[in-house]
Amino acid sequence: MTIKRITFRLYPNQKQNEKLHYWRRLHKDLYNACVINRKTQYQKFGKSVDYFEQQNCLPSFKEVWPEYKELGSHALQATVKRVDFAFQRFFKLKSGYPKLKSSRLYKGWTYPCQSGWKIDSNGQHGRLLLSNLGTIKIRGKARDWGTPKTCTIIFKQGKWYASITVDCLPIRNTGQGSIGIDFGTHHAIAFDDGTVIDNPRFLKQCQEKINKTAKKARRKRNPRKGVKASRRWKKAARNAGKIQSSVARKRQDWHHQVDPLIISRNSLVATEKLNLKGMTKKAKKDSKRKRQKTGLNRSILDVGIGNLKSLIKSKVTEAGGFYIEVPTRKLKPSQTCPNCGHQRKKSLAERIHNCEKCGYSCDRDVAAAKVMLNYARGMERASLDAEPPSSIECGSMRQLGVKKRQKRLAQRSG
């Protein structure tokens, strides 16, 4: 069984909409109260407050603030747990100190179990019942449906959504082929068989419109600190956000159209390991090519390589296939000839691969995809020709599993 997440659009009436906004503000206030409580207890008394202490205070908290009684104990506990997760990330040095949330930035709340909500659907549209609120019409379609587990209510870009996790048994078919994939900005995707998919450039198509709306929003905002934003600024900011959301939805829809073409035919997918965070870093302050680096970062992010790779990986493994990321720095796919293995440095402007040693010629991105597929096919075979294992590893279950995988991959590639 697998846990999958399905998002439905909610259509509440006016009274339900007002109550949902009111509940969202209450959860926001509870989140901020928990953050302040932890901060104050540590600064003034040197005491560390954990999740269980704050959770045990909820009954007395609801006696003082009776409006929280209709929200449900499990939903309140999930909000307190969010604070605990935020502090855990801070202590592990993965994020900054938890900040207080505003109503504009606090998206919603979660029902961590089947208490407080119920869904009447078979995976395609239906109705959602929330305690003390009533029944809400929902629209959406799930590829796989099973037993609902959790429900998260989200408010985004003026619309309400219900993100529901279900425990299901996914059914996905795949072929017996193998494919190498190279991601880039000139060609969004290049395959080893010579097929290329051009970059749709969703952000570039709407960039002029985004700049105009953002300029209007900047003009309507008072630059002085402590001055409350005007209604006109809020309206202009919403318009800019709507365009950005439209671009993101188009990109995500394109991702879901591309990955079935790969997975339905291939059970072995080979691609390169990319450090996208490092690739899209801002240019240094004293850099002479600051504008070029900004444009390159925008082009990389416009493709959405990270999201596309994660979708392909999850769907291939779900279908029982293999997803392999080859080490880019070690292999250097853009500089290696797929025919003879000769390496030569190329500039970014050189889009055709011409090997000086064997005379092989093809598109640069296609050549890189072929190199990655050849490496993935021979990776397991090359480990057999390596140095013999030490006496400590000899005969271990780990080595037995490696040999079984080698044999399976050799049969598939043969």
Buried (B, 14 or more C-beta within 10 A) or exposed (E): EEEBEBEBEBBBEEEBBEBBBEBBEBBBBBBBBBBEBBBEBEEEEEEEBEBEBBBEBBEEBBEEEEEBEEBBBBBBBBBBBBBBEBBEEEEEEEEEEBEBBEEEEBBBBBBBBBEBBBBEBEBEBBBBEBBEBBEBBBEBEBEBBBEBBBBBBBBEEEEBBBBBBBEBEBEBEBBEBBBBBBBBBBBBBBBBEEEBBEBBBBBBEBBEBBEEBBEBBEEBBEEEEEEEEEEEBBEBBEBBBEBBBBBBEBBBEBBEEBBEBBBBEBBBBBBBBBEEEEEBEEBEEEEEEEEEBEEBBBBBBBBBBBEBBEBBBBBBEBBEBBBBBBEBEEBBBBBBBBBEEEBBEBEEEEEEBBBEEEEBEBBBBBBBBBBBBBBBBBBBEEEEEEEEEEEEEEEEEEEEEBEEEBEEBBEBBE
